[in-house]
């Protein structure tokens, strides 16, 4: 059974940093583009950042570009999201997911995710 396990969330003050980690098992990790998504209370899930299977290209939603950095270590089957200069509106549950091939033309959106491969989420709370 494929597992995606996120960690690294927590409570941080505005301006602080967190590093999220997603450890993937029982999946050919380097065959998949991967992404981070988030969902705040009362809002739809949104794509935060996605990275190609080889790590050569990455996408960021406008609100996090320049503050967040996505990376992956294919040897460790691990995906990362370095989050700096955090703001209260970054508060959400953060999920990692493996993307279907359709992400190439749909983009970094929840409907690009292979529905079998979502993590359970890690909460990020940024206080003002």
N, C-alpha and C positions, 0 to 999 in steps of 0.2 A: 504494500500500500504506500502510495506516494505521500510524503509528508513535507509540509513547508511550515517551519516554526520561526516566528518572529521573536525578537528580544531587543531590549535596549530602550524601550519607552520609559516614561516617568514624568515627574513634575519638575519643571524648570522655570526660572524667571525669564521674562522677556529679555532678549539679547543673549541668552545662553545657548548652549549647544547640546545636542544629543547625537548618538550614532546608533542607528538601527541596524540589526543584523537579521538575515533570513537564512536559516540553514535548511538545505533541501536534501531529502533522501529518497532513494528508489526512483529516481528520474534521471534520464540522460541530460543532466543540467546544461551541458555546453551545446546541446541541440536547440535550446529554447532562448528566445528573448525573454527578459524578465522585467517586471515593473513593480513600482510602489504606488499604492492607491490609498486614499483616505476618505473617511466619512465622518462628518461632524453631526451632532444631534440635529435632527430636523432637516438635514441636507442630503442631497444625492451623493453617492460615492463618486469620486473624481480621480482621474489619473494625475499623479504627482510627477513621476519620472519613470522613464523606461530606458532600457539599454539593450542593444543588440546582443546576439548570442556570443559573439567574439569580443564584445566590449568596445568595439571600434566606433560606435555612434550612440548617442544618448539624446533623449528628449526631456525637456523640463516644461512644466506648465509655467505660465508667465509669472505667477505670484511667488514662485520659489527660485526662479532662475537667478543665479548669482549668489544664492544663499545655501542651496542644497547641492550635494554632489553624490551621484549614484556611481557605484562601482561593483565589480564582481570578481571573484576568484574562482575560476573554473576548476582548479586543482582541489579546492576545498568545498566545492558545491555550495558556495555562499554568496549571497547578495548583500550589499551594504547601502545605507543611505546616511551620509553625513549631513547633519542639519545644523547650520550656524545662523546666528542673528535671528533666533526664533521670535515669533510674534504671537500674541494671543490668538489671532485668527488661524494659526497653525494647529490649534487644539483640535484633535480628532483621534479616531481609531485608525491606525495605519496597518495596511495589509500588504503582504507581498504576494505575487502571483506569477505564474508562467503564462506567456502569451501564445496565442495561436498564430499561425502564419499570416492571418488576415490583418495583423497589426501593421503590416507594411503599408496598407492603404487605408485602414480605419484610423490608425494612430494610437496613441497611448490613452486608451479609454477602457472602462470596465468591460465593454462588449467585445474588446479584443482579447480578453482573457480566455484561456481554455478553462471552461467552467469546472473541470475536475481538479484544477490546481490553484486553489486559494489557500492562504494561511489563515490562522484563527485570529490574527490581529494583535497589536500591542498599542496600548493607550499612550498618547502624548498629550500632556496638559501644560500649557504655557500661561503663567500668571503675569499679570501686569504690574 
